[in-house]
Amino acid sequence: MITTATAGELLELLRTIMQANRTARLGPEAEGMPGWKFAVLGLLAREGEQRLGQVAAHLEVDPSVASRQVATLEQLGYVTRRPDPADGRAQLLAVTPAGLAARDGYLALRARWVADALHGWDDAEVAHLVARVKQLVDELHCAIAAHQRPAVRAARPAS
């Protein structure tokens, strides 16, 4: 079992990693893809069609913010809307092929940044790191779920 001091060091390292990721996402636009565009396109690519409220909730932004973001993506031809067959008053948002291409280009750019940062590492070392980080994420999810109140656990969807 690790000490609380070691756990604290890990938490600080994870905070630093999240900050670096946020800086990369919110920094200068990379090939016209600020972080919020990537977040919306990534969500729609991973999860499929979504209502605007679902997009806002997932991104933890106000629906008015999500609405402005989606409108910009629509103007760029990256997102389309169609009526929700389950509720004609609602609309479903979907990523277009152009949106997927823009997201893929941004992913490739970020992958190059990581490859440049880890230029002294070999594939086996990175594969080991990836496996251990995945294990860490899984174990953190389990530990967090075990410490949540039962009502909170029941309200969260399983991943």
N, CA and C atoms as an extended XYZ file, in Angstrom:
477
Properties=species:S:1:pos:R:3:atomname:S:1:resname:S:1:resid:I:1 pbc="F F F"
N         0.852       -1.180        0.000 N   MET     1
C         0.000        0.000        0.000 CA  MET     1
C         0.896        1.240        0.000 C   MET     1
N         0.512        2.236       -0.780 N   ILE     2
C         1.321        3.451       -0.856 CA  ILE     2
C         0.993        4.382        0.298 C   ILE     2
N         1.924        5.278        0.587 N   THR     3
C         1.711        6.249        1.660 CA  THR     3
C         0.854        7.402        1.143 C   THR     3
N         0.282        8.160        2.060 N   THR     4
C        -0.500        9.329        1.644 CA  THR     4
C         0.411       10.379        1.002 C   THR     4
N         1.670       10.425        1.398 N   ALA     5
C         2.604       11.366        0.776 CA  ALA     5
C         2.814       11.003       -0.698 C   ALA     5
N         2.988        9.713       -0.979 N   THR     6
C         3.161        9.278       -2.365 CA  THR     6
C         1.884        9.530       -3.160 C   THR     6
N         0.731        9.258       -2.546 N   ALA     7
C        -0.548        9.525       -3.210 CA  ALA     7
C        -0.682       11.012       -3.508 C   ALA     7
N        -0.239       11.847       -2.595 N   GLY     8
C        -0.268       13.293       -2.812 CA  GLY     8
C         0.625       13.713       -3.969 C   GLY     8
N         1.793       13.106       -4.061 N   GLU     9
C         2.695       13.391       -5.193 CA  GLU     9
C         2.034       13.010       -6.512 C   GLU     9
N         1.368       11.856       -6.535 N   LEU    10
C         0.687       11.411       -7.750 CA  LEU    10
C        -0.432       12.386       -8.109 C   LEU    10
N        -1.213       12.810       -7.124 N   LEU    11
C        -2.287       13.766       -7.394 CA  LEU    11
C        -1.733       15.068       -7.969 C   LEU    11
N        -0.618       15.532       -7.447 N   GLU    12
C         0.000       16.747       -7.969 CA  GLU    12
C         0.469       16.543       -9.406 C   GLU    12
N         1.040       15.388       -9.687 N   LEU    13
C         1.475       15.083      -11.047 CA  LEU    13
C         0.280       15.026      -11.995 C   LEU    13
N        -0.800       14.396      -11.566 N   LEU    14
C        -1.999       14.334      -12.401 CA  LEU    14
C        -2.564       15.732      -12.653 C   LEU    14
N        -2.540       16.595      -11.648 N   ARG    15
C        -2.996       17.977      -11.816 CA  ARG    15
C        -2.142       18.685      -12.853 C   ARG    15
N        -0.841       18.473      -12.797 N   THR    16
C         0.076       19.090      -13.748 CA  THR    16
C        -0.193       18.593      -15.169 C   THR    16
N        -0.459       17.294      -15.300 N   ILE    17
C        -0.778       16.729      -16.618 CA  ILE    17
C        -2.067       17.345      -17.152 C   ILE    17
N        -3.078       17.459      -16.298 N   MET    18
C        -4.351       18.048      -16.738 CA  MET    18
C        -4.155       19.508      -17.131 C   MET    18
N        -3.326       20.223      -16.386 N   GLN    19
C        -3.053       21.618      -16.711 CA  GLN    19
C        -2.334       21.724      -18.058 C   GLN    19
N        -1.377       20.844      -18.314 N   ALA    20
C        -0.671       20.856      -19.595 CA  ALA    20
C        -1.641       20.566      -20.741 C   ALA    20
N        -2.542       19.623      -20.533 N   ASN    21
C        -3.541       19.312      -21.554 CA  ASN    21
C        -4.451       20.509      -21.800 C   ASN    21
N        -4.891       21.145      -20.733 N   ARG    22
C        -5.753       22.325      -20.859 CA  ARG    22
C        -5.020       23.444      -21.597 C   ARG    22
N        -3.737       23.643      -21.266 N   THR    23
C        -2.938       24.668      -21.929 CA  THR    23
C        -2.832       24.375      -23.423 C   THR    23
N        -2.616       23.121      -23.767 N   ALA    24
C        -2.516       22.738      -25.182 CA  ALA    24
C        -3.845       22.960      -25.900 C   ALA    24
N        -4.962       22.646      -25.228 N   ARG    25
C        -6.282       22.809      -25.838 CA  ARG    25
C        -6.673       24.268      -25.985 C   ARG    25
N        -6.340       25.076      -24.985 N   LEU    26
C        -6.801       26.457      -24.967 CA  LEU    26
C        -5.765       27.439      -25.482 C   LEU    26
N        -4.587       26.937      -25.811 N   GLY    27
C        -3.521       27.795      -26.289 CA  GLY    27
C        -3.805       28.302      -27.681 C   GLY    27
N        -2.770       28.717      -28.374 N   PRO    28
C        -2.974       29.228      -29.730 CA  PRO    28
C        -3.689       28.194      -30.588 C   PRO    28
N        -4.565       28.676      -31.433 N   GLU    29
C        -5.310       27.754      -32.291 CA  GLU    29
C        -4.357       26.968      -33.166 C   GLU    29
N        -4.508       25.673      -33.125 N   ALA    30
C        -3.692       24.786      -33.939 CA  ALA    30
C        -4.511       24.378      -35.150 C   ALA    30
N        -4.096       24.836      -36.307 N   GLU    31
C        -4.807       24.523      -37.541 CA  GLU    31
C        -6.297       24.847      -37.426 C   GLU    31
N        -6.612       25.993      -36.809 N   GLY    32
C        -8.001       26.442      -36.707 CA  GLY    32
C        -8.861       25.624      -35.772 C   GLY    32
N        -8.269       24.902      -34.836 N   MET    33
C        -9.040       24.020      -33.964 CA  MET    33
C        -8.802       24.353      -32.496 C   MET    33
N        -9.483       25.400      -31.980 N   PRO    34
C        -9.375       25.626      -30.539 CA  PRO    34
C       -10.004       24.460      -29.784 C   PRO    34
N        -9.666       24.360      -28.526 N   GLY    35
C       -10.083       23.217      -27.729 CA  GLY    35
C       -11.574       22.949      -27.712 C   GLY    35
N       -12.384       23.997      -27.670 N   TRP    36
C       -13.831       23.753      -27.586 CA  TRP    36
C       -14.353       23.094      -28.856 C   TRP    36
N       -13.796       23.445      -30.030 N   LYS    37
C       -14.236       22.801      -31.268 CA  LYS    37
C       -13.895       21.312      -31.217 C   LYS    37
N       -12.681       21.035      -30.784 N   PHE    38
C       -12.246       19.646      -30.678 CA  PHE    38
C       -13.133       18.883      -29.696 C   PHE    38
N       -13.491       19.511      -28.577 N   ALA    39
C       -14.311       18.844      -27.561 CA  ALA    39
C       -15.688       18.482      -28.119 C   ALA    39
N       -16.332       19.418      -28.819 N   VAL    40
C       -17.661       19.147      -29.370 CA  VAL    40
C       -17.585       18.077      -30.460 C   VAL    40
N       -16.639       18.245      -31.385 N   LEU    41
C       -16.510       17.263      -32.471 CA  LEU    41
C       -16.140       15.885      -31.927 C   LEU    41
N       -15.244       15.844      -30.947 N   GLY    42
C       -14.850       14.579      -30.346 CA  GLY    42
C       -16.018       13.886      -29.681 C   GLY    42
N       -16.829       14.648      -28.953 N   LEU    43
C       -18.007       14.081      -28.288 CA  LEU    43
C       -18.960       13.474      -29.315 C   LEU    43
N       -19.283       14.235      -30.354 N   LEU    44
C       -20.223       13.735      -31.356 CA  LEU    44
C       -19.651       12.550      -32.125 C   LEU    44
N       -18.342       12.558      -32.357 N   ALA    45
C       -17.711       11.428      -33.056 CA  ALA    45
C       -17.740       10.171      -32.192 C   ALA    45
N       -17.481       10.319      -30.891 N   ARG    46
C       -17.443        9.159      -29.982 CA  ARG    46
C       -18.836        8.645      -29.638 C   ARG    46
N       -19.734        9.569      -29.305 N   GLU    47
C       -21.030        9.194      -28.738 CA  GLU    47
C       -22.158        9.143      -29.766 C   GLU    47
N       -21.941        9.670      -30.948 N   GLY    48
C       -23.002        9.722      -31.947 CA  GLY    48
C       -23.890       10.933      -31.729 C   GLY    48
N       -25.017       10.921      -32.417 N   GLU    49
C       -25.929       12.067      -32.354 CA  GLU    49
C       -26.319       12.387      -30.919 C   GLU    49
N       -26.429       13.678      -30.656 N   GLN    50
C       -26.767       14.144      -29.307 CA  GLN    50
C       -27.685       15.359      -29.420 C   GLN    50
N       -28.519       15.531      -28.431 N   ARG    51
C       -29.258       16.783      -28.302 CA  ARG    51
C       -28.311       17.838      -27.740 C   ARG    51
N       -28.645       19.097      -27.980 N   LEU    52
C       -27.805       20.194      -27.512 CA  LEU    52
C       -27.627       20.142      -25.993 C   LEU    52
N       -28.677       19.840      -25.262 N   GLY    53
C       -28.581       19.762      -23.801 CA  GLY    53
C       -27.599       18.700      -23.345 C   GLY    53
N       -27.547       17.590      -24.067 N   GLN    54
C       -26.590       16.529      -23.736 CA  GLN    54
C       -25.162       16.999      -23.989 C   GLN    54
N       -24.962       17.716      -25.091 N   VAL    55
C       -23.628       18.253      -25.391 CA  VAL    55
C       -23.206       19.208      -24.284 C   VAL    55
N       -24.089       20.125      -23.913 N   ALA    56
C       -23.776       21.104      -22.863 CA  ALA    56
C       -23.462       20.398      -21.545 C   ALA    56
N       -24.263       19.410      -21.189 N   ALA    57
C       -24.037       18.694      -19.928 CA  ALA    57
C       -22.705       17.953      -19.944 C   ALA    57
N       -22.418       17.293      -21.045 N   HIS    58
C       -21.168       16.542      -21.131 CA  HIS    58
C       -19.954       17.466      -21.039 C   HIS    58
N       -20.034       18.614      -21.705 N   LEU    59
C       -18.910       19.555      -21.708 CA  LEU    59
C       -18.903       20.460      -20.486 C   LEU    59
N       -19.948       20.325      -19.666 N   GLU    60
C       -20.074       21.121      -18.439 CA  GLU    60
C       -20.051       22.617      -18.732 C   GLU    60
N       -20.868       23.004      -19.722 N   VAL    61
C       -21.035       24.409      -20.065 CA  VAL    61
C       -22.524       24.725      -20.078 C   VAL    61
N       -22.828       26.004      -20.010 N   ASP    62
C       -24.216       26.449      -20.092 CA  ASP    62
C       -24.752       26.126      -21.492 C   ASP    62
N       -26.037       25.763      -21.600 N   PRO    63
C       -26.589       25.482      -22.925 CA  PRO    63
C       -26.424       26.632      -23.918 C   PRO    63
N       -26.442       27.875      -23.435 N   SER    64
C       -26.257       29.004      -24.356 CA  SER    64
C       -24.848       29.001      -24.955 C   SER    64
N       -23.865       28.591      -24.166 N   VAL    65
C       -22.487       28.487      -24.665 CA  VAL    65
C       -22.407       27.376      -25.702 C   VAL    65
N       -22.973       26.223      -25.385 N   ALA    66
C       -22.971       25.104      -26.331 CA  ALA    66
C       -23.698       25.487      -27.615 C   ALA    66
N       -24.779       26.230      -27.498 N   SER    67
C       -25.539       26.646      -28.672 CA  SER    67
C       -24.694       27.522      -29.592 C   SER    67
N       -23.955       28.468      -29.030 N   ARG    68
C       -23.080       29.327      -29.839 CA  ARG    68
C       -21.974       28.504      -30.496 C   ARG    68
N       -21.403       27.575      -29.735 N   GLN    69
C       -20.335       26.736      -30.280 CA  GLN    69
C       -20.847       25.886      -31.426 C   GLN    69
N       -21.991       25.262      -31.242 N   VAL    70
C       -22.570       24.412      -32.277 CA  VAL    70
C       -22.926       25.246      -33.506 C   VAL    70
N       -23.440       26.454      -33.310 N   ALA    71
C       -23.772       27.322      -34.449 CA  ALA    71
C       -22.514       27.617      -35.272 C   ALA    71
N       -21.394       27.873      -34.603 N   THR    72
C       -20.134       28.111      -35.306 CA  THR    72
C       -19.720       26.873      -36.085 C   THR    72
N       -19.835       25.703      -35.454 N   LEU    73
C       -19.463       24.450      -36.136 CA  LEU    73
C       -20.382       24.164      -37.322 C   LEU    73
N       -21.661       24.536      -37.195 N   GLU    74
C       -22.586       24.378      -38.327 CA  GLU    74
C       -22.159       25.264      -39.494 C   GLU    74
N       -21.797       26.509      -39.202 N   GLN    75
C       -21.362       27.439      -40.256 CA  GLN    75
C       -20.120       26.918      -40.969 C   GLN    75
N       -19.265       26.220      -40.248 N   LEU    76
C       -18.056       25.643      -40.844 CA  LEU    76
C       -18.336       24.353      -41.609 C   LEU    76
N       -19.552       23.837      -41.461 N   GLY    77
C       -19.901       22.580      -42.121 CA  GLY    77
C       -19.436       21.351      -41.357 C   GLY    77
N       -19.123       21.521      -40.066 N   TYR    78
C       -18.612       20.418      -39.243 CA  TYR    78
C       -19.710       19.666      -38.498 C   TYR    78
N       -20.873       20.293      -38.341 N   VAL    79
C       -21.976       19.704      -37.575 CA  VAL    79
C       -23.272       19.953      -38.338 C   VAL    79
N       -24.166       18.980      -38.277 N   THR    80
C       -25.516       19.141      -38.846 CA  THR    80
C       -26.542       18.892      -37.755 C   THR    80
N       -27.754       19.381      -38.025 N   ARG    81
C       -28.899       19.150      -37.131 CA  ARG    81
C       -29.987       18.442      -37.924 C   ARG    81
N       -30.736       17.613      -37.201 N   ARG    82
C       -31.932       17.016      -37.797 CA  ARG    82
C       -32.964       16.839      -36.686 C   ARG    82
N       -34.243       16.794      -37.049 N   PRO    83
C       -35.265       16.603      -36.017 CA  PRO    83
C       -35.065       15.270      -35.301 C   PRO    83
N       -35.295       15.279      -34.005 N   ASP    84
C       -35.231       14.051      -33.213 CA  ASP    84
C       -36.510       13.262      -33.483 C   ASP    84
N       -36.389       12.037      -34.011 N   PRO    85
C       -37.594       11.257      -34.309 CA  PRO    85
C       -38.432       10.954      -33.065 C   PRO    85
N       -37.800       10.947      -31.902 N   ALA    86
C       -38.528       10.665      -30.663 CA  ALA    86
C       -39.288       11.889      -30.158 C   ALA    86
N       -38.869       13.091      -30.588 N   ASP    87
C       -39.509       14.329      -30.151 CA  ASP    87
C       -39.249       15.378      -31.222 C   ASP    87
N       -40.224       15.617      -32.066 N   GLY    88
C       -40.079       16.523      -33.193 CA  GLY    88
C       -39.695       17.946      -32.808 C   GLY    88
N       -39.909       18.312      -31.538 N   ARG    89
C       -39.530       19.662      -31.098 CA  ARG    89
C       -38.038       19.772      -30.863 C   ARG    89
N       -37.371       18.652      -30.653 N   ALA    90
C       -35.932       18.641      -30.358 CA  ALA    90
C       -35.143       18.330      -31.625 C   ALA    90
N       -33.859       18.644      -31.572 N   GLN    91
C       -32.984       18.367      -32.704 CA  GLN    91
C       -31.797       17.533      -32.239 C   GLN    91
N       -31.314       16.697      -33.157 N   LEU    92
C       -30.115       15.906      -32.903 CA  LEU    92
C       -28.960       16.507      -33.682 C   LEU    92
N       -27.815       16.589      -33.039 N   LEU    93
C       -26.599       17.112      -33.649 CA  LEU    93
C       -25.718       15.944      -34.049 C   LEU    93
N       -25.078       16.069      -35.202 N   ALA    94
C       -24.164       15.022      -35.672 CA  ALA    94
C       -22.955       15.674      -36.311 C   ALA    94
N       -21.823       14.996      -36.213 N   VAL    95
C       -20.603       15.466      -36.862 CA  VAL    95
C       -20.644       15.055      -38.333 C   VAL    95
N       -20.164       15.934      -39.196 N   THR    96
C       -20.122       15.665      -40.638 CA  THR    96
C       -18.770       15.068      -41.014 C   THR    96
N       -18.656       14.544      -42.236 N   PRO    97
C       -17.336       14.082      -42.682 CA  PRO    97
C       -16.272       15.186      -42.607 C   PRO    97
N       -16.648       16.422      -42.925 N   ALA    98
C       -15.684       17.530      -42.818 CA  ALA    98
C       -15.281       17.752      -41.362 C   ALA    98
N       -16.231       17.603      -40.456 N   GLY    99
C       -15.929       17.733      -39.030 CA  GLY    99
C       -15.003       16.632      -38.550 C   GLY    99
N       -15.249       15.410      -39.028 N   LEU   100
C       -14.361       14.291      -38.673 CA  LEU   100
C       -12.954       14.528      -39.205 C   LEU   100
N       -12.854       15.043      -40.421 N   ALA   101
C       -11.532       15.313      -41.002 CA  ALA   101
C       -10.799       16.386      -40.194 C   ALA   101
N       -11.517       17.422      -39.779 N   ALA   102
C       -10.895       18.483      -38.972 CA  ALA   102
C       -10.439       17.927      -37.624 C   ALA   102
N       -11.294       17.123      -37.004 N   ARG   103
C       -10.924       16.512      -35.724 CA  ARG   103
C        -9.724       15.587      -35.896 C   ARG   103
N        -9.716       14.787      -36.944 N   ASP   104
C        -8.611       13.856      -37.177 CA  ASP   104
C        -7.300       14.600      -37.413 C   ASP   104
N        -7.371       15.712      -38.133 N   GLY   105
C        -6.167       16.518      -38.345 CA  GLY   105
C        -5.628       17.069      -37.043 C   GLY   105
N        -6.530       17.515      -36.183 N   TYR   106
C        -6.114       18.043      -34.884 CA  TYR   106
C        -5.535       16.929      -34.013 C   TYR   106
N        -6.152       15.737      -34.051 N   LEU   107
C        -5.617       14.604      -33.291 CA  LEU   107
C        -4.207       14.256      -33.758 C   LEU   107
N        -4.007       14.273      -35.068 N   ALA   108
C        -2.677       13.973      -35.617 CA  ALA   108
C        -1.662       15.010      -35.167 C   ALA   108
N        -2.056       16.280      -35.154 N   LEU   109
C        -1.167       17.338      -34.692 CA  LEU   109
C        -0.781       17.127      -33.229 C   LEU   109
N        -1.764       16.827      -32.393 N   ARG   110
C        -1.474       16.598      -30.967 CA  ARG   110
C        -0.606       15.359      -30.780 C   ARG   110
N        -0.829       14.337      -31.584 N   ALA   111
C         0.008       13.134      -31.501 CA  ALA   111
C         1.451       13.481      -31.855 C   ALA   111
N         1.639       14.366      -32.840 N   ARG   112
C         3.007       14.801      -33.178 CA  ARG   112
C         3.645       15.552      -32.024 C   ARG   112
N         2.845       16.381      -31.323 N   TRP   113
C         3.377       17.102      -30.153 CA  TRP   113
C         3.880       16.109      -29.105 C   TRP   113
N         3.075       15.084      -28.832 N   VAL   114
C         3.471       14.084      -27.837 CA  VAL   114
C         4.700       13.319      -28.317 C   VAL   114
N         4.704       12.935      -29.585 N   ALA   115
C         5.862       12.216      -30.129 CA  ALA   115
C         7.122       13.068      -30.024 C   ALA   115
N         7.006       14.361      -30.297 N   ASP   116
C         8.150       15.261      -30.162 CA  ASP   116
C         8.614       15.349      -28.708 C   ASP   116
N         7.646       15.432      -27.791 N   ALA   117
C         7.986       15.541      -26.367 CA  ALA   117
C         8.675       14.278      -25.865 C   ALA   117
N         8.301       13.126      -26.414 N   LEU   118
C         8.842       11.840      -25.964 CA  LEU   118
C         9.851       11.277      -26.963 C   LEU   118
N        10.564       12.139      -27.655 N   HIS   119
C        11.476       11.698      -28.711 CA  HIS   119
C        12.545       10.718      -28.220 C   HIS   119
N        12.893       10.746      -26.939 N   GLY   120
C        13.902        9.834      -26.414 CA  GLY   120
C        13.349        8.504      -25.923 C   GLY   120
N        12.044        8.318      -26.017 N   TRP   121
C        11.402        7.088      -25.559 CA  TRP   121
C        11.226        6.146      -26.740 C   TRP   121
N        11.200        4.835      -26.454 N   ASP   122
C        10.862        3.900      -27.523 CA  ASP   122
C         9.406        3.451      -27.354 C   ASP   122
N         8.882        2.770      -28.373 N   ASP   123
C         7.475        2.364      -28.354 CA  ASP   123
C         7.139        1.466      -27.165 C   ASP   123
N         8.045        0.596      -26.774 N   ALA   124
C         7.785       -0.308      -25.649 CA  ALA   124
C         7.611        0.483      -24.350 C   ALA   124
N         8.450        1.497      -24.157 N   GLU   125
C         8.329        2.323      -22.944 CA  GLU   125
C         6.994        3.062      -22.915 C   GLU   125
N         6.601        3.605      -24.057 N   VAL   126
C         5.329        4.331      -24.113 CA  VAL   126
C         4.165        3.362      -23.944 C   VAL   126
N         4.240        2.197      -24.548 N   ALA   127
C         3.179        1.198      -24.398 CA  ALA   127
C         3.022        0.795      -22.932 C   ALA   127
N         4.132        0.644      -22.225 N   HIS   128
C         4.085        0.309      -20.801 CA  HIS   128
C         3.426        1.446      -20.016 C   HIS   128
N         3.810        2.679      -20.314 N   LEU   129
C         3.207        3.842      -19.648 CA  LEU   129
C         1.702        3.878      -19.907 C   LEU   129
N         1.293        3.684      -21.152 N   VAL   130
C        -0.122        3.702      -21.506 CA  VAL   130
C        -0.881        2.633      -20.721 C   VAL   130
N        -0.335        1.441      -20.656 N   ALA   131
C        -0.995        0.349      -19.924 CA  ALA   131
C        -1.143        0.695      -18.446 C   ALA   131
N        -0.106        1.255      -17.854 N   ARG   132
C        -0.162        1.587      -16.434 CA  ARG   132
C        -1.117        2.748      -16.165 C   ARG   132
N        -1.149        3.733      -17.052 N   VAL   133
C        -2.074        4.855      -16.865 CA  VAL   133
C        -3.514        4.365      -17.014 C   VAL   133
N        -3.767        3.478      -17.989 N   LYS   134
C        -5.111        2.901      -18.115 CA  LYS   134
C        -5.507        2.172      -16.839 C   LYS   134
N        -4.578        1.418      -16.283 N   GLN   135
C        -4.845        0.702      -15.036 CA  GLN   135
C        -5.144        1.701      -13.917 C   GLN   135
N        -4.370        2.780      -13.850 N   LEU   136
C        -4.593        3.820      -12.844 CA  LEU   136
C        -5.987        4.410      -12.981 C   LEU   136
N        -6.384        4.745      -14.194 N   VAL   137
C        -7.702        5.334      -14.424 CA  VAL   137
C        -8.800        4.373      -13.986 C   VAL   137
N        -8.685        3.112      -14.362 N   ASP   138
C        -9.685        2.119      -13.964 CA  ASP   138
C        -9.779        2.003      -12.445 C   ASP   138
N        -8.635        1.939      -11.792 N   GLU   139
C        -8.635        1.789      -10.335 CA  GLU   139
C        -9.146        3.048       -9.640 C   GLU   139
N        -8.837        4.224      -10.188 N   LEU   140
C        -9.376        5.465       -9.610 CA  LEU   140
C       -10.888        5.503       -9.750 C   LEU   140
N       -11.415        5.097      -10.905 N   HIS   141
C       -12.874        5.057      -11.078 CA  HIS   141
C       -13.514        4.137      -10.047 C   HIS   141
N       -12.924        2.978       -9.833 N   CYS   142
C       -13.465        2.030       -8.848 CA  CYS   142
C       -13.418        2.620       -7.446 C   CYS   142
N       -12.295        3.233       -7.091 N   ALA   143
C       -12.146        3.804       -5.752 CA  ALA   143
C       -13.115        4.961       -5.540 C   ALA   143
N       -13.273        5.800       -6.548 N   ILE   144
C       -14.204        6.928       -6.431 CA  ILE   144
C       -15.625        6.409       -6.268 C   ILE   144
N       -16.003        5.427       -7.078 N   ALA   145
C       -17.353        4.865       -6.986 CA  ALA   145
C       -17.600        4.248       -5.617 C   ALA   145
N       -16.586        3.617       -5.042 N   ALA   146
C       -16.739        2.980       -3.731 CA  ALA   146
C       -16.932        4.005       -2.617 C   ALA   146
N       -16.444        5.227       -2.835 N   HIS   147
C       -16.534        6.251       -1.792 CA  HIS   147
C       -17.686        7.223       -1.991 C   HIS   147
N       -18.422        7.091       -3.091 N   GLN   148
C       -19.561        7.971       -3.320 CA  GLN   148
C       -20.756        7.480       -2.529 C   GLN   148
N       -21.623        8.415       -2.222 N   ARG   149
C       -22.871        8.041       -1.559 CA  ARG   149
C       -23.690        7.175       -2.508 C   ARG   149
N       -24.465        6.233       -1.988 N   PRO   150
C       -25.250        5.339       -2.854 CA  PRO   150
C       -26.129        6.089       -3.856 C   PRO   150
N       -26.765        7.205       -3.468 N   ALA   151
C       -27.635        7.949       -4.382 CA  ALA   151
C       -26.835        8.525       -5.540 C   ALA   151
N       -25.612        8.960       -5.285 N   VAL   152
C       -24.768        9.513       -6.347 CA  VAL   152
C       -24.337        8.401       -7.280 C   VAL   152
N       -23.944        7.244       -6.722 N   ARG   153
C       -23.532        6.112       -7.559 CA  ARG   153
C       -24.658        5.684       -8.472 C   ARG   153
N       -25.886        5.625       -7.937 N   ALA   154
C       -27.017        5.171       -8.735 CA  ALA   154
C       -27.351        6.157       -9.845 C   ALA   154
N       -27.092        7.445       -9.625 N   ALA   155
C       -27.440        8.470      -10.610 CA  ALA   155
C       -26.450        8.531      -11.754 C   ALA   155
N       -25.217        8.059      -11.556 N   ARG   156
C       -24.200        8.135      -12.604 CA  ARG   156
C       -24.295        6.926      -13.523 C   ARG   156
N       -24.248        7.181      -14.850 N   PRO   157
C       -24.281        6.043      -15.770 CA  PRO   157
C       -22.969        5.274      -15.713 C   PRO   157
N       -23.051        3.994      -15.935 N   ALA   158
C       -21.832        3.161      -15.964 CA  ALA   158
C       -21.052        3.486      -17.224 C   ALA   158
N       -19.700        3.434      -17.121 N   SER   159
C       -18.904        3.722      -18.314 CA  SER   159
C       -18.483        2.466      -19.012 C   SER   159
